Amino acid sequence: MSTVIYLANQQVQIVTGNSNGKKITINQSYTLDAPEGSIINGIVMDADSFIGFLRETWVSLRLPAKDVIVVINSSKFVGKNIEMPVLKDSKTLEFIEREFTDINKGDSYCYGYIPLAVEGKTKRVYAENIPTDFIKDYLDIFTEAGIKVKAIYSGESSIINFVAQTAGKKYGTFILEIADRMMITTLLFVNGAFYYFNSTRCFHEQESEEYAQDMARSASQIIQFMQAHQIEYPLETIILAGVNPLNIYTYSEAILQQGIQAPVQIFSDDKIQAGVDIQNSIHATSGLISTGKFQNFLTLFRTSKKKDEEKTGSKAGMFIIIGAVAVMLTALAAAFTVKILKQRELKEAEEANQSMAMQVTWYDMVVAENTFISAQYNSIVGLDENIYTYPVCNTEVRNLINKCAGNYAEVSFESFDADSGVVSFTATSGTVDEINLFIAELNKQDIFNSVDYSGYSYNEGTENWDIHVNCTLAESAGR
């Protein structure tokens, strides 16, 4: 039997149970509050109080101190859908690491993934990375509390895998919304495979009418996301989890008011055998299902640590080799200097009788120098031509983006990555219906190699819609 603890914010979920692939058995389920301010966004802010909370919880609930799985929901985990060739495990991780090169900041990272779908010689995976120090901090905390951790999972990949193994076996295209005290987590599956993940903050009291309206708006945003991405598969159902089944009518009415006709139901699955209500511990329950070692960031952390230690040892050996080579090079340089001096003496003795030979030698030197200078010039010309192929985000490019925005959106430019050609800007719109028109105008422009549009979200502070889009400039754009 395993114990799973789910950590995101103050509300902590714990379940005990096991999974054998065919069924999930839940023996106990708990929802607790950690000390206020001790954990925020999956990051432990007050280690001492949080360690005390863990010790007290394990003693009072008589939980086993071994075989513990930690599921962490934090923005420190960066995830993305990746389509790639079918490769061996080691090559798969190398491919994934290259996909994160543009967002890594020089720290040491662990990379993990869960499989989504395989089509012929290609496959889709949901990959994530996390700084190794983040995993180490959590391992130290649980070790200090006297709890032995066997696995650390990301909250996103765990819930994606859990839904794929439950509702994903019944339906092809559906939306699943998971409610808790502070967050609404929404997943979109299309044609039997995971497609999109979104998590939004909710400030209303759970089970209130305002909370139901927030759930309905989240579903509406996913519908609009499907339309923007021209997903033609019909929506079969909307599944709600983490809510009181007695309030299903309130949620159904709120969703219907958004113009959504799909049937609404409460999450349940025959695979789950539980003598307790698991609606408030869906995230923790997801930790009982695993796709293997490449989802377990604890295993990946230990593998990464071992590689770092091997690199350190190899560096020490390398320093010894470099020292030996330096001594040999010094001796070689001394011998080479003696040789040059002797050759110079011989040359001076022969100069008197070999004036013609000296002139030929001088000519050869001039020709060689001219050849060298010509090669340098050609290299400089080639370098200038290569530089010209890089795009620039100048006034011409910015004006074109503003022209595409027109009356549809307001654009504020943030940065330009010259290596990747990505123009980062903030776009907002007061009307949802005009967002697609703005994206369509961007897609028409030849200067963009790609327009990466990942949807939009409502900003209560500005009462506008934030548009999530980045543009990658084409070769020589703006030149």
N, C-alpha and C positions, 0 to 999 in steps of 0.2 A: 504494500500500500504506500502511496506517495502523498506528501503534503505539498500543496501549491499555495503560495502567497502572491497576490497581485498587488502591485504598488504603482500608484500614479500621483494621487494627492492625499489629502488627509484620510479619506475613506479607504480602508484596506479590506480586501476580500481574501478569505482563506477557505480552501476545501481540502478534504481528504478523500482519497479514492484511488482508482486505477483504471487502466484501459488496456484491452487486449487486441485492439484493431477492429473487433466486431461490436463491442459494446463498451460504454463508459459507465462505471459504477461510482456513484457519489455517496459516501457514508456520512459526512458531516459538512456543514456549510456555515460560515460565520462572516459577518460584516462588522468591522470595528473601526474606531476612530483613532488614528495616531495622534500624538501630541501636536497641538496647533503650531504650524510653522516648521515642524521637523522635517517634512518632505513636501516639496512643491515640484510639479511637472516631472516626477520620477527622480528628482535630485534630492539627496539627503542634505538638508541645510543645517541640522543640529544632530550630529552623530551621537552625542552622549545620550540625549533624551530618546532618540530613536532606538538605540541599542537597549536602553532600559525598557522601552515598550516591547521590544521583541522578547526579551527574557521573561517579562511578566506575562505576556500572552502565551508563550510556550508552557509556562508552569501552570497558569490558571486553566488552560484548555487541555492540559496533559497531552500535548502534541509530541510526536516523536522527533528527536533532534537529528535524525538521519533521513536520507532519501527525500530531501527538500528541494522543490523546484521554485525558482523565483521568476515571476513574469513582471517585466518593467515596462510601463508605458511612459515614454519620455521623448521629447523632440530631439534629444541627443542622438537617438537612432535616426539615421537618414536612409529612407527606402525609395526604391524605384522599380518599375517593371522593366525587365530587360529581355529582349529577344536575341538569341544567340545560337550558334551551332551546337549540336550535341557533342560534348567533349568529355574527356576523362575528368575525374574529380579535381585533380590538381590544376589542370588546364582551365576548368570552369572557374575556380577561384581567381586564377591569374587574369582571366577575361573580365570578371566582375571588378577586380581591383582597378583595372585600366578604365572601366566605365565611371569610376568615382574620382579619377585624377583631377578633374576640373573643380571639384568642391573640397578636396582635402587641403589642409592648411599646414602641412609639415609634421603634424603629430603622428604618433604610432596608432594604427587602426586595426580592428578586427573586422573581417568580412564574413557574412553568412547569407544563406538564402534558403527559400523553400521552393520546390518545383510547382509550377502552375499547369502547364500543358506541353505536350510534345506533338509536333506535326512533321512527320518525315524526318529530315535531317536537321531540323531546327527545334528549339524548345523555348518556352517562356518561363522565367523565374521571377520571384519577388526577392530582390537582394537588398541588404542593409549593411551599413557600416556603423561602427561605434568606437570612440577612442578607448584604447586599452586601459588607460587610467580609470575610466568610468567603471569598467568591470572589476578592476583591482580594488577600487574603493568599496564596492558592494561586497566583494568576497571578504575583505578585511572586517567589515561591519558584522556580517553574519558569523564569521569566525570568532570575533570578540564576544558575540552573544551566545557562543557555545552551540551554534547550529551548523551542521555540515550540509553544504549545498552541493547537489549533484548536477544541476542544470540551471542556466540563466537564459531566458527567452525574451525576445522583444514582444511587447504587447501587440504590435501591428501584425507581425508574421504569425503569432499564435492564434489571434482571432480569425485571420484570413484562412489559416489551415483548418481551424475548428469549423468554420462555416462551410468550407469546401467538403468536409467529411460528414456534415449533417444536412443542412438545408440544401447544399449544393448537390446532394445525391437525389433530391426529389424534384428540384426545379432547375430550369435552364437560365432564364433571365428574371432576376428578382432583386429587390432592395431589402436589406436587413438593417434595422436601426436598433442600437443598443443604448438604453437610457441609464444614466446614473446621476448622482447628486449634482455633479458639476459639468459633465460632458455628455454630448450626444455623438455617438460613433455610428457612421453610416458606411455600409459596404454595398457595392454594385457588382453583381455577377452577370455576365452576358454569355449566353449560349453555353452554360455549364462551366465557365471559368471566371476567376476573379478578374475584375477590370479596373475598379477605382475604389479608393479609400478616402474618407473625409472625417475629420473630428472637429466639432465646434463647441465653444463654451456656452453654457446655458446658465442664466442668472435667476431663473424662476424656480419656485418650489416644485419639486417632483410630484407628479400626479395632479397638478393644478391645470386649469384650462389654458393658462398661458404657456405652460410647459408642453401641453398637447399641440398648441399652435406652433411652437418652436420645432417640434418633431415633424409637423406637417410641412413647414417651410424647408426643412432639411431634405425631405422627400421631394419637394417641388424643385429644389436646386439640382438634385440628381436627374430628374426628368429633363430639365433644361440642358443639363450637361450631355445627356444622351442625344438630345436633338442637335446640339451644337456639333457633336462628333458623328452625326448621321448614323446612329445605331438603329438599325431597322428591325431588330428583334423585338417582338411585343413584350411588354412588361407583364409577367404572369401574376405576381403577388407582391405585397409589401408585408414584411414580417417584423413584428415588434418584440423586443426582448428587454428585460429589466423593468417591465411595467406590471401593474396589477391587472390580471385578466378581467376583473370586474369593471374596469374602466375602458374596455375595448371600444365601447360605443362612442365615448368622448373622443378618442383618438381617430376613429373611423370618420366621424363627422368633421373633425378639423382637416383631415386629409382630403375628404370629399369637397370641402369648401375651397381647396386649392385647385379644383378642377381635375383631380386624379380619380379615374374610374376603377383602378385596379383593386381587387379585394384585399382587405387587411386582416391579418391573423396574428395570434400570439405564438411566439416561438415554442416549439416542442419537437421532440424527436424520439422515435422508438429505440434508437441506439442508446439513449441515456436512461439509466436505471438509478433512480434516486428516491430516497425516503424523505427528502427535504425539498423545499422550494429553492430552485437554483436560479430563479429570475434575477436575484440580486448578486449572483456570483458567476455570471457567464464568462467574464474575463478570466477569472481564476480557473474555472473548469476547462478553458481552452488549453491550459498548461499541461493537462493530462495526455494530450495528443501531440506527438512529435513526428516530424518527417525524417529525423536522423541527426547525425553529428553536425551537419552543416547548419542546423537551426540553433544548436546549443552554443551560445557565445562563451560559456565557461570552457568547453573543450577547445574552441577556437582560440581563446585567450591563452590557454596553457600551451597550445601548439606554437602560437606566435612568440610566447616567452621563451620556449625552448630554442626556437630559431634565432632569437636575439642573442641568447647565451652562446650558441654555436658561432654566431658572427663575431661576438666579442673574443672568443677563444681563437678564432681564425685570424682576427686582427692582431692579436699578440704574436702569433706565429709569423704573420706578415711583417711585423716590425723587425723581427730578428732577421728575416730574409732580406729586407730592405737594407738593414745595417751591414750585412755581409756584402751585398751588392755595392753599397757605397764605398766600402774599403777596396773592393776589387776595381771599381771605377777610378778611385784615386790612384791606385798603382798603375792602371792602364794609362791614365792621363800623364803621369810622370814619364812613363816609357815613351809615350807619344811625343812629349815635349823634347826629350833627348833625341828622338828620331828626327824631328823637325830641325833642330839645331844642326845636326850632322848633315842633313840634306842641304841646309842653307850654305854651310861651308863648302860642300861639293859644288854647289851651283856657282858660288863666287869664283872658285878656281877655274870653272869651265867658261865663264862669261867672256874672257878675253879672246878666246878662239871660236866662240860660237855666237857672234853677234847676230848672224842671220837666224839662227835657231831661236834667239831671244825675241826677235821681231815676230816670228811665227807664233811663238808662245803668247806674246802680247795680243796678237790678233785673235787667237783662240779665246783668250780671257775676255776680250771685248765682246766677241760673239756670244759667249756664254752668259755674260752679264746682260746683254741686250735681250737674249732669250728669256732670262729670268724676269726682267722688268716687263716684257711683253706678257708673260704668263700672269704676273701680278695685275697688270692693267685689265686683262680679260676677266680675271676673277672679280675685280671690282665692278666691271660692267655687268657681269652675271649676277652679282649680289644686288646691284641696284635694280635689275629687272625682277629678281625674286621679291625684293621688298615691295615693289610696285604691285605685286599680286595680292598683298595683304590689304584687306579692306580698312577703311577709316570711317569713324562715326563723326563726320563733319557737319557743317550747317546744312549742306544739301540733303544728307540722310535724315537729319532731324526734321527738316522741313517736310520731307516726304512722309515721315511717320505722322507728323501733325496734320498733314493734308488727308491722310487715311482716316485719322480720328475725326476730322471735320466736326460736325455737330453731334457725332455719336458718343464721343468720349473725351475726357481731358487727360493729357499725357504730361508726366513729369519725369525727365530723364535722370537716371541715377549713376550709371557707370557703363564703361565699354571695355570688354576683355579683348585686347588685341591678339592674344594667342588663339583663342577660340572663335573670335568674331562675333561674340554674343553682346547684343545691345540690351542692357537692363533698364527698364523704366517702369514707372507706376502709372497704371491706367485706371481711371474710374469712370463710371457712367451712372447717371441718374435713372436710366431706363434699361431694364433687362433686355427688352426686345431689340435694342440697337447694338447690343454687344456683338451679336453674330455678324451684323453689317460691318462693324469695325474690323473684326477678324477676317472677313471675306475680302475687304479692301487690302489688308496687309498681304494676304495670300496671292493677290494679283500682281504684286510688285516683283520685278525681275531681280532687284538688288538683294533680295532675301534668299538665302540658300534654304532656310527652313523657318517656319513660324510655329513655335512650341506653345500651344494654347492648352492649359490644363483646367480651365473652368473659371469660376468666379465665386465670390462669397459676399454676403451682405455685411457692411461695416456700420454698426449701430452708432459709432461716434460721428461719422460724417453723413450718415443716412444715404449713402451711395453704395454702388456695387463695385467691389474691387475686382479688377480683371487680371487673372494670372496668365501672363503671356511674356515670352522672351523671343527675340528675333535674332537669328544668326545670319550675318551678312554674307553675300556671295563673294567670290574671288574678285578683287580689284574694285569692289563697291566703294563709291565715294571718290574714286580717283579721277 
